[in-house]
């Protein structure tokens, strides 16, 4: 992200400008949140989307994967599983239905706010002498997803090219799964994470390539659902970008539950192989070739090797929008691109690949563009979570930055928390970092059940620069898991 300074208001420091024509390209969290803010500020808003509102976050990524993870976790609890194998077709049908309902709710909300949603693909055009930009809309290649029970709930498809005229444009086209030429997904045996939810049967043996957040979450989920799982990690430990203690705990849990973790192993190819069967049709299996020559066989392979920005064929270069070497849109802290009154938000910018960040970028962009007071994006106050079992949630600095910040830390095990004992929780911890002299809370890591919920308390402390004295002085309910946060603050008080 550019380090260029961002002003609190647009360049001309004007008050809120009502009646501006805003065109938003992309209907994910960055796009639909921007649309809602722009409409609230009195703009005439059009949103162009080619699949369905919610984007990947709702239709093929966050909502589906977290639904799958939550279902797997519930089945892994005592008494949660009535059969040895999960009815995958029914589970995936539920996952798709929930995603569709969420997308449909967003479509209705746009209509209620007077936002015109156009089913199509958009491309940036040029500027005229008044500063008005043309956005060309082309017919979308596929159906609208996330419609309600009646076809009338979906926006009409753009049947032929049309031009829109905009005073402000926001690019929010997201990203798509990265593909390897020697491991091209076929949607049946070799899969991206967007294709998992079309499976009718639980994989007998799922080989997951990639041990980042997506790979780890889905590997853990399928293990809990009853699949045999092999996780191929090019790094020496899973979840290499999160707290080392947290990652070690999760990896240990994976191994204890029977997952095979191949650390320091890079996959170079994946192929579908026909099984020979005398006197009848044969089946298929997948072979994943590693860089050291080993071959891992399984029934299915999930390629979770990252994402690439969806910034092609948008006319960005012609419009003066600068891209980074990785193809992401270059933006500053108020989401401005290098083109006049063109903003960008979400995964296409490469800031942080989180729905919460995309949504905040979209809101900031519209407030800045339309003249409302705005605070630039602060990535240091972004909370993140990994939905494994146990969950990992973090905010602010980690161990690597602690020394440079003259920070001290403490780690409190959840196992000694009375509420944890009541719930049978024996693993997990709360780790806090604070500045040695001032006591300001600089970061934290929570590992355990519902860590993604409990981290909000630490997020508020980091965002508002609270001290450990202020945190420890707040009342926590007894007994509660959140009481471990105040206990950690009390321990740092004497450091």
matplotlib code that plots the C-alpha trace (Angstrom):
import matplotlib.pyplot as plt

x = [0.0, 1.2, 2.6, 1.3, -0.3, -4.1, -6.1, -9.3, -11.4, -11.2, -8.6, -10.9, -12.0, -15.7, -18.6, -20.7, -21.6, -25.1, -26.4, -23.0, -23.0, -21.2, -20.5, -19.1, -17.6, -17.9, -20.5, -18.3, -17.9, -15.9, -18.5, -21.8, -20.6, -19.4, -22.7, -24.6, -22.4, -22.7, -26.5, -26.6, -24.6, -27.1, -25.3, -26.9, -25.4, -25.1, -23.4, -22.2, -21.7, -21.4, -22.3, -24.2, -24.0, -21.6, -18.8, -16.5, -16.8, -20.5, -20.8, -17.6, -15.3, -15.9, -19.6, -19.4, -16.1, -17.0, -20.4, -18.5, -16.0, -18.8, -20.7, -17.5, -16.7, -20.3, -20.0, -16.7, -18.1, -19.3, -22.7, -22.4, -22.1, -24.7, -23.0, -19.5, -19.8, -21.3, -24.0, -21.9, -24.5, -27.0, -24.3, -23.1, -26.7, -27.1, -23.9, -25.0, -28.4, -27.1, -24.7, -27.6, -29.9, -27.2, -26.6, -30.4, -30.7, -28.0, -29.8, -33.0, -31.1, -29.7, -33.2, -34.4, -31.7, -32.4, -29.1, -29.4, -27.7, -26.7, -26.0, -23.0, -19.3, -17.8, -14.8, -13.3, -13.5, -12.1, -12.8, -14.5, -13.7, -16.0, -14.3, -17.1, -15.8, -17.5, -17.9, -18.9, -21.1, -21.0, -23.3, -22.3, -21.2, -23.2, -26.4, -27.1, -26.4, -28.1, -31.6, -34.7, -37.4, -38.7, -36.7, -37.9, -35.6, -32.5, -31.5, -32.0, -29.0, -27.3, -28.4, -26.2, -23.3, -24.3, -22.4, -22.7, -21.5, -19.8, -18.3, -16.7, -15.8, -14.8, -13.1, -13.9, -13.4, -11.7, -9.4, -9.6, -7.8, -4.2, -3.7, -0.6, -0.2, 0.8, -2.2, -5.1, -8.4, -11.0, -13.8, -14.1, -10.8, -8.5, -10.3, -10.0, -11.7, -14.6, -15.4, -15.6, -19.3, -20.3, -19.1, -21.8, -19.6, -17.1, -13.6, -12.0, -8.6, -8.2, -4.7, -4.6, -1.8, -1.0, -0.9, -2.0, -5.3, -7.5, -5.6, -5.5, -9.1, -10.4, -8.0, -9.2, -12.8, -12.6, -10.6, -13.5, -16.1, -14.4, -12.0, -8.4, -6.4, -2.8, -1.6, 1.3, 3.1, 6.0, 7.0, 8.3, 5.1, 1.5, 0.0, 3.5, 2.1, 0.4, 1.8, 4.2, 2.8, -0.7, 0.4, 2.3, -0.8, -3.0, -0.5, -0.2, -3.9, -4.0, -1.4, -3.1, -6.3, -4.7, -3.8, -0.6, 1.3, 4.2, 6.3, 8.9, 7.3, 6.5, 4.0, 4.9, 2.0, -1.3, -2.9, -5.9, -5.1, -7.4, -7.5, -7.2, -10.0, -10.4, -13.8, -15.3, -15.0, -12.2, -12.2, -10.0, -7.5, -5.2, -1.5, 0.3, 4.0, 6.4, 9.6, 11.7, 10.2, 7.7, 4.2, 1.2, -2.0, -5.5, -9.1, -9.2, -6.8, -7.5, -5.2, -5.0, -1.9, -3.1, -5.0, -4.4, -6.2, -9.1, -7.8, -7.6, -9.7, -11.0, -9.3, -7.2, -3.9, -5.7, -7.6, -4.3, -4.8, -1.3, -0.9, 1.8, 4.1, 1.7, -1.2, -2.9, -4.4, -2.1, -4.0, -3.3, -4.9, -8.2, -8.4, -7.5, -5.9, -3.6, -6.5, -8.7, -11.6, -11.1, -10.9, -10.4, -11.2, -10.8, -8.6, -7.9, -5.7, -3.6, -3.8, -5.1, -7.2, -10.0, -13.7, -13.6, -10.7, -12.5, -15.6, -13.7, -11.8, -15.1, -16.7, -13.6, -13.4, -17.0, -16.8, -13.6, -14.9, -18.2, -16.7, -17.5, -15.0, -12.9, -10.1, -7.5, -7.2, -5.1, -3.9, -2.4, -5.8, -7.2, -8.2, -7.7, -8.9, -8.2, -11.2, -9.4, -10.1, -9.1, -9.6, -6.8, -7.5, -4.9, -4.5, -1.6, 2.0, 3.4, 6.5, 8.6, 7.8, 7.9, 11.6, 11.6, 8.7, 10.3, 7.4, 6.8, 4.4, 2.6, 0.8, -2.1, -3.4, -7.1, -7.0, -6.9, -10.0, -13.0, -15.4, -13.0, -13.0, -16.8, -16.7, -14.0, -11.5, -8.0, -6.0, -5.6, -4.2, -4.4, -1.1, -0.9, 1.9, 2.3, 4.8, 7.3, 7.3, 3.8, 1.9, 0.0, -1.6, 0.1, -1.3, -2.7, -3.3, -6.2, -6.3, -9.4, -13.1, -14.8, -11.5, -12.8, -15.5, -13.3, -10.6, -12.8, -11.9, -8.2, -9.0, -10.7, -7.6, -5.2, -7.4, -8.0, -4.4, -5.6, -3.0, -2.9, -4.0, -7.2, -7.9, -7.3, -9.6, -12.5, -14.9, -15.1, -18.0, -17.1, -16.9, -16.1, -13.4, -12.9, -11.7, -8.4, -7.8, -8.0, -5.8, -3.2, -3.4, -2.9, 0.3, 1.7, 0.9, 3.9, 6.3]
y = [0.0, 3.4, 5.5, 8.7, 11.0, 11.0, 14.1, 14.0, 15.4, 15.3, 17.5, 20.5, 20.1, 20.5, 19.5, 16.4, 16.5, 15.1, 13.9, 12.6, 9.7, 6.7, 3.5, 0.6, -2.4, -5.5, -6.6, -8.1, -6.5, -3.6, -2.9, -3.3, -1.5, 1.4, 1.5, 1.7, 4.6, 6.5, 6.1, 7.4, 10.5, 11.2, 9.9, 8.2, 4.7, 2.0, -1.3, -3.7, -7.3, -10.4, -13.2, -12.2, -9.8, -10.7, -11.7, -14.5, -13.7, -14.7, -17.1, -19.2, -18.3, -17.0, -17.8, -21.3, -22.3, -21.1, -22.9, -26.0, -25.5, -24.9, -28.0, -30.1, -28.7, -29.5, -33.1, -33.6, -32.8, -35.7, -36.9, -34.8, -37.6, -40.2, -42.0, -42.7, -40.7, -37.4, -36.9, -34.6, -33.7, -32.6, -30.6, -28.8, -28.1, -26.4, -24.5, -23.2, -22.4, -20.2, -18.4, -17.8, -16.5, -14.1, -12.9, -12.5, -10.4, -8.1, -7.8, -6.7, -4.3, -2.6, -2.2, -0.8, 1.9, 2.9, 1.4, 0.1, -3.3, -4.2, -7.8, -7.5, -6.9, -3.4, -1.8, 1.6, 4.2, 7.6, 11.1, 14.0, 17.6, 17.9, 15.1, 12.6, 9.0, 6.5, 2.9, 0.4, -2.5, -5.8, -8.9, -11.3, -14.8, -16.7, -16.7, -14.5, -16.3, -15.6, -14.8, -15.5, -18.0, -15.7, -14.7, -11.2, -10.8, -10.9, -7.8, -7.9, -9.1, -6.6, -7.9, -5.6, -3.2, 0.0, 3.1, 4.5, 8.0, 8.5, 11.2, 8.6, 5.0, 2.3, -0.9, -3.8, -6.9, -9.1, -12.0, -15.6, -18.8, -19.0, -21.9, -24.0, -24.9, -28.5, -28.8, -27.4, -27.9, -30.0, -29.4, -33.2, -34.5, -31.5, -28.6, -25.0, -23.9, -22.4, -25.9, -27.9, -27.1, -29.1, -32.4, -35.0, -37.4, -37.0, -37.5, -40.7, -39.1, -35.4, -34.1, -30.4, -28.4, -25.3, -24.8, -21.1, -20.0, -21.5, -24.8, -25.3, -24.4, -26.8, -29.5, -29.5, -29.4, -32.4, -34.3, -33.7, -34.7, -38.1, -37.8, -39.0, -35.8, -35.2, -31.6, -30.6, -27.6, -25.9, -24.3, -26.0, -25.5, -24.9, -21.4, -19.7, -16.2, -16.5, -16.7, -19.6, -20.9, -20.9, -22.6, -25.2, -26.0, -26.3, -28.5, -30.7, -31.1, -32.0, -34.7, -36.1, -36.5, -38.5, -35.9, -36.5, -33.2, -33.1, -30.2, -28.6, -30.3, -28.3, -29.7, -29.2, -31.1, -32.8, -35.2, -37.4, -41.1, -43.8, -47.0, -50.2, -52.7, -56.0, -56.8, -53.4, -49.7, -48.3, -45.5, -42.5, -41.2, -38.1, -38.1, -35.1, -34.9, -33.2, -31.4, -34.1, -36.7, -38.3, -38.9, -38.6, -40.4, -39.5, -39.5, -35.7, -32.8, -29.3, -26.6, -23.8, -22.0, -18.4, -16.0, -13.5, -10.2, -10.0, -6.9, -8.1, -6.8, -3.8, -1.1, 0.0, 0.8, 2.8, 4.7, 5.6, 3.2, 2.0, -1.7, -3.3, -6.0, -8.6, -7.1, -5.4, -1.9, 0.6, 2.6, 5.0, 5.0, 6.5, 4.0, 6.4, 5.0, 7.0, 7.8, 10.8, 10.0, 6.3, 4.4, 0.7, -1.6, -5.2, -8.1, -6.5, -3.9, -6.5, -4.6, -7.4, -10.3, -9.9, -9.1, -6.7, -4.7, -4.7, -3.3, -0.6, 0.4, 0.7, 2.9, 5.1, 5.5, 6.8, 9.1, 10.6, 10.9, 12.5, 15.0, 13.4, 13.4, 10.2, 8.6, 6.8, 3.0, 1.7, -1.8, -2.1, -2.3, -5.1, -8.2, -11.5, -15.0, -18.6, -20.9, -24.1, -26.1, -24.4, -21.0, -18.5, -14.7, -11.9, -8.2, -5.8, -6.7, -10.3, -11.9, -10.7, -7.0, -7.1, -6.4, -3.4, -1.9, -2.5, -4.6, -7.3, -10.2, -12.8, -16.0, -17.3, -20.8, -21.2, -24.5, -22.7, -20.6, -21.9, -21.4, -23.4, -26.2, -26.3, -26.6, -29.2, -26.9, -28.1, -26.2, -22.6, -19.5, -15.7, -13.8, -10.0, -7.6, -4.2, -1.4, -1.8, 1.8, 3.1, -0.1, 0.5, -2.7, -3.3, -6.6, -10.0, -13.6, -15.7, -19.4, -21.4, -21.9, -18.8, -16.9, -14.8, -13.5, -12.8, -10.9, -7.9, -6.8, -6.8, -5.1, -2.2, -1.9, -1.7, 0.6, 3.1, 2.7, 1.5, 0.5, -2.8, -0.9, 0.2, -3.2, -4.9, -2.4, -3.4, -5.9, -9.3, -11.6, -14.5, -17.1, -16.3, -17.1, -13.3, -13.2, -14.6, -11.3, -9.3, -11.8, -11.4, -7.6, -8.0, -10.0, -7.4, -4.6, -5.8, -6.0]
z = [0.0, -0.8, 2.0, 0.5, 3.1, 3.0, 3.8, 5.9, 3.0, -0.8, -2.6, -2.8, 0.9, -0.1, 2.1, 1.3, -2.4, -3.0, -6.3, -7.4, -9.8, -8.4, -10.3, -8.3, -10.1, -8.0, -5.4, -2.6, 0.8, -0.5, -3.2, -1.3, 1.8, -0.4, -2.2, 1.2, 2.3, -1.0, -1.0, 2.6, 1.5, -1.2, -4.3, -7.3, -7.0, -9.6, -8.8, -11.5, -10.6, -12.8, -10.4, -7.3, -4.4, -1.7, -4.1, -3.2, 0.5, 0.5, -2.5, -2.7, 0.2, 3.7, 4.2, 2.7, 4.3, 7.7, 7.5, 6.6, 9.4, 12.0, 10.9, 11.1, 14.6, 15.8, 14.4, 16.2, 19.6, 21.8, 20.5, 17.4, 14.9, 14.3, 11.5, 10.4, 7.2, 6.5, 3.8, 1.8, -0.8, 1.9, 3.7, 0.6, -0.4, 3.0, 2.5, -0.9, 0.4, 3.2, 0.8, -1.6, 1.2, 2.4, -1.2, -1.7, 1.5, 0.2, -3.1, -1.3, 0.8, -2.2, -3.6, -0.4, -0.4, -4.0, -5.3, -8.9, -9.3, -12.8, -13.8, -16.1, -16.5, -16.4, -18.0, -17.3, -20.1, -20.6, -19.1, -20.9, -20.4, -17.4, -15.5, -16.2, -16.7, -19.0, -17.7, -20.3, -19.1, -21.0, -20.7, -17.9, -19.0, -16.3, -14.3, -11.3, -8.1, -4.8, -6.2, -4.1, -4.9, -7.6, -10.6, -10.3, -7.2, -9.4, -11.4, -15.1, -17.1, -19.3, -22.7, -24.8, -24.1, -22.4, -21.1, -17.6, -16.7, -13.4, -11.2, -8.9, -9.7, -7.2, -8.3, -6.0, -8.2, -5.6, -6.3, -7.5, -6.6, -7.9, -10.3, -11.1, -14.8, -13.8, -11.4, -13.3, -11.4, -13.2, -10.7, -9.9, -8.4, -8.5, -6.9, -5.8, -2.7, -4.8, -6.2, -3.0, -2.5, -5.6, -4.2, -3.6, -1.7, 1.1, -0.2, 1.0, 1.1, 0.6, -0.2, 0.6, -1.0, 0.9, 4.7, 4.9, 6.4, 3.7, 3.5, 7.3, 7.9, 5.2, 6.0, 9.6, 8.6, 6.3, 8.9, 11.4, 8.7, 8.4, 5.5, 5.6, 5.1, 4.0, 4.3, 2.0, 3.5, 1.7, 5.0, 8.1, 10.0, 9.1, 9.3, 8.9, 9.1, 12.5, 16.1, 16.3, 19.6, 18.2, 15.0, 16.9, 19.0, 15.9, 14.0, 17.1, 17.2, 13.5, 14.0, 17.1, 15.2, 12.5, 9.8, 7.9, 7.7, 5.2, 6.3, 4.0, 1.0, -2.2, -4.6, -8.3, -10.0, -9.5, -12.0, -12.2, -12.9, -14.1, -12.1, -14.0, -13.4, -15.1, -16.5, -15.7, -15.6, -13.5, -11.0, -10.6, -8.1, -7.8, -7.7, -6.2, -7.2, -4.7, -5.6, -4.1, -6.4, -3.9, -5.0, -2.7, -3.8, -2.7, -3.9, -4.3, -4.2, -2.9, -4.3, -1.7, -3.0, -2.6, -4.7, -7.6, -8.1, -10.5, -12.3, -15.9, -18.7, -16.7, -18.8, -15.8, -17.5, -20.2, -17.5, -15.7, -12.8, -11.6, -10.7, -8.5, -9.8, -8.5, -10.5, -7.5, -7.7, -6.0, -3.4, -0.6, 2.9, 1.7, -1.2, -4.0, -7.1, -9.4, -11.8, -11.3, -8.9, -9.3, -6.0, -5.2, -2.3, -1.2, -2.3, -5.7, -3.8, -1.9, 1.4, 3.6, 2.1, 4.7, 4.2, 7.1, 5.5, 2.1, 3.7, 5.6, 2.5, 0.6, 3.3, 3.6, -0.2, -0.5, 2.5, 1.1, -2.5, -1.4, 1.0, 4.4, 7.2, 7.2, 9.1, 6.8, 7.1, 10.0, 9.2, 12.6, 14.2, 12.0, 13.9, 12.1, 12.8, 11.7, 12.0, 12.9, 16.0, 18.2, 16.7, 16.5, 16.7, 16.8, 16.7, 16.6, 17.0, 17.4, 18.8, 15.8, 16.4, 20.2, 20.6, 18.2, 20.2, 23.6, 24.4, 27.1, 26.9, 29.0, 28.2, 30.3, 29.6, 29.2, 31.0, 34.4, 33.6, 35.6, 32.7, 30.5, 33.1, 33.0, 29.2, 29.1, 27.4, 28.1, 25.4, 24.2, 25.7, 25.8, 25.0, 25.4, 24.4, 26.0, 25.8, 28.7, 29.9, 29.2, 29.6, 26.4, 24.9, 21.6, 20.5, 21.5, 20.5, 21.6, 20.9, 21.9, 21.2, 19.9, 19.9, 17.0, 19.3, 22.4, 20.5, 20.2, 23.8, 22.8, 19.5, 21.4, 23.7, 20.7, 18.7, 21.5, 23.0, 26.4, 29.0, 30.8, 33.9, 32.1, 30.8, 34.2, 35.9, 33.7, 35.2, 33.5, 34.3, 36.6, 35.4, 31.8, 29.2, 28.8, 32.4, 31.1, 29.2, 32.4, 34.1, 31.4, 31.9, 35.6, 35.0, 32.6, 35.2, 37.3, 34.4]

ax = plt.figure().add_subplot(projection="3d")
ax.plot(x, y, z, "-o")
ax.set_aspect("equal")
plt.show()
